[in-house]
């Protein structure tokens, strides 16, 4: 069983930065990829970023490209999301997720097998 625990959320002014962390625990943790998603009130959960665990290849939607950076520390079983130039529309609960078996659809929610509990990010204008 894999457990994912997010941290680092909070309240920040527009234009500010936050760094989210997601620590994974569980025997023989070896995902194909790790992803970050977010869900704002009244909206569907959406893809934010993904990184392949061994190759380090990253993927972003246009809405965050150039502002957000995903990275991972394999030795610590931890994935990070550095968020810069934050906007009020980035306000949401942010979730990390682990994809155990490879699929090419890193943006696709069903591709992920384990999810964290989420951390709130609020960006004030």
Buried (B, 14 or more C-beta within 10 A) or exposed (E): EBEBBBEBBEEBEBEBEBBBBBBBEBEEBEBBBBBBBBBBEEEEBBBBBBBBBEEEEBBBEEBBEEBBBBBBEEEEBBBBBBBBEBBEEBBBBBBBBBBBEEEEEBBEBEBBEBBBEBBEBBBEE
